[in-house]
Amino acid sequence: HRHSTGLCPVIGPDSRAYCPPQKGDSRSPCPALNTLANHGYLPRDGKCITPQVLMHALEKGYNLSGPLAWVLVRGGFYLLGQRRERICLRDLARHNCIEHNASLIHRDAHERDEYAPIRNHLEMMDLLLSHSKDGVLMTTDDVARARVHRELEYENAMDRLHAEIARGEMAIVKRVLGIKPKPQTAPLPGVPNDILRTWMLEERLPDDWRPYHKTGLLHVIRTSNHLRHSMETTEKELDVNEIRRENTLR
């Protein structure tokens, strides 16, 4: 079937049930936004997305606060250089705007490519989860180890803007998905590995999951700062040359 109207003719216009992308649909390197489209919070074809539509989807789908949604959306449109007020999800793959090298689950863009790959890599997902210390949860410190190992694959450090974006992405993921699927429960110390795998690879919300906890701008800033400090500590503790040798052999 097709999503050419932005709706799913099989599931229905008001359903938030999962439907994978169909032929002609637009998708991005960002599993968060692809998931919102797959569940109908965004147009299911991933097209004709205005800032207002995107902010509403982030607030309803992930329970982000209004200020956080505004910063993400307006900042994103600015970085994309979008002068018009509509985007498609594919626009987010434009290399070195929002998208960046050293993704945890995507290959890098080739040197002359304008757009980066959007396909998720199973091997990279397995490598990410291998940094989970207890094999159950992906904590902020676990993410720090994964990010340090990934970024050491490069001779030069990431620029400050994209390093901040990379940390911010995972800070939001940790806050939004690091909760039990029940109301009135405290956030977990990390994201359950099975939930993270489902969300990143299938771009689907876990069954019976709801974003009961609101995620605000200060939550993300605090978690991002924790991640940065943990990365700095991790890099000091690791044998950087040994990691680079391992990366070369992989």
Buried (B, 14 or more C-beta within 10 A) or exposed (E): EEBBEBBBEEBEEEEEEBBEBBEEBBBBBBBBBBBBBBBBBBBBBBBEBBBEBBBBBBBBBBBBBBEBBBBBBEEBBEBBEBEEEEBBBBBBBBBBBBBBBBBBBBBBBEEEEEBBBBEBBEEBBEBBBEBBEEEEBBBBBBBBBBBBBBBBBEEEEBEEEBBEBBBBBBBBBBBBBBBBBEEEEEBBEBBBBEBBBBBBBBBBBBEEBEBBBBBBBEBBEEBBEBBBEBBEEBBEEBEEEEBBEEEEEE
